[in-house]
Amino acid sequence: MIDDPAEALDILLEELKRQKAAGLRRVSISDEAVATLKALAGTPVAAPAPAATIKPATIASAVSRPSTPLPVAPKPAVVATTPVIADAPIFTLPAGTKAERMQALRQLVDACVETKKHLTGSHRPLLGHGSLDAKVVFVGEAPSLEEMEAGKAFAGASGELLQKILGAAAISPADYYLAPVMVWRPEPPTQYGKRPPTAREIAFNLPYLRAH
């Protein structure tokens, strides 16, 4: 039970607004509900109900029983938009040292037309980092917003935890390389949302990952 009359009236008004938005134009109100409303508004009635017995729930239940059934508004259809992705790139890195070939890969990805379509602001394609003589490569999920803004894969709390695990396992930074599965962040439904990459997105980025 709510003792504050103002709060009780607010509840009633919100309920009436909800029913009006649903298309209702007429409601049936009992004599008890009318008397309760007058008591809440401070209007004298023939037999005023004590303040302790005023129950906003009674008002809500009275107005929630319309004379005609409430129309059920259909839910808007959710249309999933899947980005159109080009075919996977075909390329061969030039001969040279590992560092020179990695630089060639960077230039290739930076110039990729498809990749540019999925970058926002000052973001650059996200490549991996670590030792080019690594014995093991750790492949992470699609880049997060934090990683894109940092320009580094495995940035943030999860990356820090991985570094601690590798350190505890006595795995030297000279022995591993960290790379994201994609070079761009999958466009989410909202600015700060997140979604997994599609199979098409993974397939497009796979040649770049293999080149790492």
N, C-alpha and C positions, 0 to 999 in steps of 0.2 A: 504494500500500500504506500502511495506517495502522499505525504502530508502537506506539501507546498502547493497551494492552489495554482500559482503561476506555472509551475512545472506541469501540473495536470492539464492546464489549458494548452500549453505548448504541445503536449503529447497528442491532444485531440486535434489541434490544427494540423500537425504533421500527418496524422492519419487521414484527415479530410483532403489534404493536398495530394496524398498518395492515391486516394480513390478518384479524385478529379483527374489526375494525370492518366489514370487507367481508363478513363472514358465515362465514369459514373456521373450522372447528372441529378440523381434523386436518391435520398436515403430515408429509411423509416427510423424514427426515434421514439422510444417509449416515454410515458409520463414520468417514470422514475429518472430517466436520463435528463429530461427537461428540468426537473426539480433540482437535480444535482448540478446542472449547468448554472441555474440561477443562484444556487448556494455558492458556487465557486466565484461567480461574478459579483457577489455581495448584494443581490436583489432579494428583498424579503419574499418569502413564500408562506403559504398557509401553514404548512407543517415542515419547517426547516429541519433538515437532517443535521445531527451533531457533526462537528468537524471531524471527529475521530472516525465517523462511518462513511466519509466521502471516499469513494473508490474510483479513481480514474479508469481502472480496469472495466468498471461497469459501463462507462461512457464508450470506451473502445469497443466493447462487445456489442453495444447497441448500434453504433454506426457501422460496425463490420458486418451487419446483417442487412444488406440492401434488399429492396423490393424486387429487383431483377438481378440475375447473375452477373457478376463482373466479367467483362470481356477479357479474354486472355490475349495479351499482345504477343505476337510471334517474335521469337528471338532473332536478332539480325544474323544473317549467315556470315560465318567467318571464312573468308577467302584466303587460302594460303598462297602466298606469292613465292614462287621458286625462281631464283635468279637464273637467267639464261647464261650458260657458261660455254665458252668456245671449246674446240677440241684441244686435247693436251698438246703442248709444244713439242716439236721434234728438233733437236739440236745436238751438236757435238762440241765439246769444249776444246779449245786449241791446246796444242802441246805446250809444255812448260813446267815450271815448278808447281808444287801444290799451292803456294801462295798466289802465283800468277793465274792459275786455273780458277782459284776461288774468286779472285778479282774479276776474271772474265765472267764468272757466274753472276756476280753482283751486278755487273753492267748489263748482262742479258736480262735479268729479272727487273732491274730498274726501268728498262726500255719496253717491257712487256705491256702491250696494249690492254690485254684482258686484266692483268693485275692492277693497272692504273685505275680501271673502272671501279675497283672495290676499295680504294684508299680514300680517306677523308682527311681534310686539313693538311697538316704537315707530315702525316704518317708516310713512312717509307716501307717498302716490302721488308718483311722480317725474315732474315736469314739466321743461320745458327752461329754459334761461337764456341771457342774452345781450341784444343790442340788439333792441328792438322795431321799429326802423327798418332792420333788417338787409337787405342785398341778397342774401344767400345763407343757406340753412338747411342745417346738417349734421345728418343723422339717423343716430344710432348704433344698435347692436343692443340687444336686450333688456337691462334693467339687471342689473348684477352685484351680488353681495352687498356689495362695497365701495362701489358707487354708492348703494345703498339706505341703507347706514349713514351715508354722507356726506351724503345728501340732495341729491346733485348729479350730473347726467349728465356723462359723460366724466371722472369722477374717476379718480385713480390714474395709473399710469405711461403708459397709452395716451393719456389726456387731456393729460398733460403733453407728450407727444411731439407731439400735434396742435397744441398751442399754440405749440410751437417751430417747427413747419412753417409755420403761419400767419404767425408773426412773421418768419420768413426770407423768406416770399413777400410781405412788406410788406402783409398784409391786416389792416386795423385791426379791433379788437374792436367798433367801431361798425358794422361792415359784415357781421357774421355772428351767427347764433343757433344754439345747440346743443340738440338735442332727442333723447330716446330714442324708439324705435319703440313702446314700451309704457310704461305708467305703473306697472306692477308687475313683479316678478321672477318668471319662470316657476318653479313649484315643482320643485326638483330631486329626484332619487331619494334623495340624502343631504343633510345639513345644508350641506355645503360643496361639493356637486356642482354641475353646470351642465348645462342642456339648452337646445336652441333652442326658441323659441316655436312653437306649433302655428298652422296657418292660421286656426283659429277664434279664437285669442287675438289674432293680428294684426288680424283683421277687426273684433273688438270694439274694439280700441284705435285703429283708423284714424280715426274721427271726432274723437277727441281730438287726434291728430297734425295733422289738417287744420286744426283750430281754432287751433293754434299759428301 
